[in-house]
Amino acid sequence: MADIKQALLEKIRNRSAVVGVAGLGYVGLPFVVEKAKMGFQVVGVDRNPKRVDMVNRGENFISDVKDEELKELVDSGLISAVGSFEEAGDLDVLVIAVPTPLTKNLTPDLQYVENVTALFADHVRPGQLISLESTTYPGTTEEIMQPILESGGLKADKDFFLAHSPERVDPGNRRYTTKNTNKVVGGVGPDSLEVAVEFYSSTIEHVVPVSSAKAAELVKVYENTFRAVNIALVNELALLCDRMGLNVWEVLDAAFTKPFGIMPFYPGPGVGGHCIPLDPHYLEWKAKELNFNTRFIALAGEINRRMPEFVRDKTWRVLNDLGVAPSKSKILVLGIAYKKDLCDYRESPALEILEMLIADGASVTYHDPYVTQFKHKGIEMKSEPLTEKLLAGQDMVLILTDHSQIDYGFIAENSKHILDTRNATRNISDNKERITLL
């Protein structure tokens, strides 16, 4: 065992270890690039042939990856992509970064993790490290993955090494990247932990070891649950301020001047992305398995899921005040992405709001410089150019994503009315009478 471990540690230290990354999305591709920059041979494995072909051509499709870096590393032979483990060759390390969605009943859907693990089980050999980065409930690595990987007779932490190191990717964040974001690592045993820490330390500036894979899994879901609960708190405050006729943004800005004991969170039309709307439900589900009710988490989810409907209702209230029948209204939705300055619209509340507005009879168009077109539940739309003519023809502009490159002064000057759910118009001094805040 010691010889197997030392051999892998030496391969990691001298960069001769061949690294496989299953899943070439927002987590996987940036990790591929960082590992290759350190001199590792990296093979991306993805069942999407379009992604595989793009990577092999050196064509980037993830905003957090620099186009020129990917091209250079592909051309140098350090990065390649394949569609299956049969094509991947002999891997010393496998990092799994596949989606972990929810079912319609808000229960964990681990089909991608299970499928990748089962496919790789035939390729497990002594002296390999397998690390799961996908966000999941505590116990997945040991309870789901380990039995599958051990089905061929090899044992985790004895013949091969198994760990969990949750991804901490914040799409669009220019300050914290894969390299300089602290990395939590937990193994299924001491040797697995040692090997995993060595592997991640070769790329990431600060690695944080924890006692087990289960502890590492809980770290991630707690991080996103923390955000979900605090966002729910300010969303509930926004609902209360709406009843009281107060400006929630004014209240929050004043509250956040306190230099201690408070942390800024802001309301919005709902929560989106691949983390906050999903991850707390993983923890909630696991808690129920232990006959424990996570009341804060359940309530936070309820409040956050209520926000799109509140935005729809407030839209109709404002239009009624303007003398416009909602069913005959023309509305321009500004922003489809779940977060500013991104093209990612996974779980975006804008989609649900747009769907409700259309169902209520409104004529809806949209503009988003990052999402040029989308398909959602039978709705197919393309982004319209932002012109004076387009704005003048709308009864309302509904700001759902506060992209930095949009000229909100131009919007205010040429629109009949604006409902701003992000406080994107906070610096507008003229035409304030045309603006209603969330």
Buried (B, 14 or more C-beta within 10 A) or exposed (E): EEEBBEBBBEBBEEBEBBBBBBBBBBBBBBBBBBBBBBEBBBBBBBBEEEBBEBBBEBEBBBBBBEEEBBBBBBEEEBBBBBBEBEEBEEBBBBBBBBBBEBEEEBBBBBEBBBEBBEBBBEBBEBBBBBBBBBBBBBBBBBEBBBEBBBEEEBBBBBBBBBBBBBBBBBBBEEEEBBBEBEBBBBBBBEBBBBBBBBBBBBBBEEBBBBEBBBBBBBBBBBBBBBBBBBBBBBBBBBBEBBEEEEBBBEBBBEEEEEEEEEEEBBBBBBBBBBBBBBBBBBBBBBBEEEEEEBEBBBBBBEBBBBBBBBBBEBBBBBBEEEEBEBEEBBBBBBBBBBBBBBBBBBBBBBBBBBBBBBEBEBBBBBBBBBBEEBEBEEEEBEBEEBEEEBBEEBBBBBBBBBBEEBEBBEBBBBBBBBBBBBBBBBEBEEBEEBBBBB
